[in-house]
Amino acid sequence: MSRGSQELFNSRKEEIISACAELYKIKSFKEITIKEIAKFTSDKRRNFLGIVAKRI
């Protein structure tokens, strides 16, 4: 992964973590969906799933 790609990946990762933290304030872990997390980020759902898939 190139430096620019790594920086973008890290930025999106932090955005996803922040979105989850906000959602945890109002919902339980089991209530939160991928769709809801994607709504809290600048990524579309498909892009979000790609980011998550790279870390599994």
C-alpha positions, 0 to 999 in steps of 0.5 A: 500500500502506498504512503498516500493510500495508507494515510487515506486508510488510516483517516477512514479508519479513525472516522469509522471508530469515531462514528462507532463511538457516537453510535455507542452513546445512543445504541447497544453494540447489537443494535448498530448496523453497518448501514448506520455506521456508514451514514456517520462517515463520508464513505458509502456503504460499499467503500466501508465494507471494503475497509472493514474487509481489509482488516479481517 
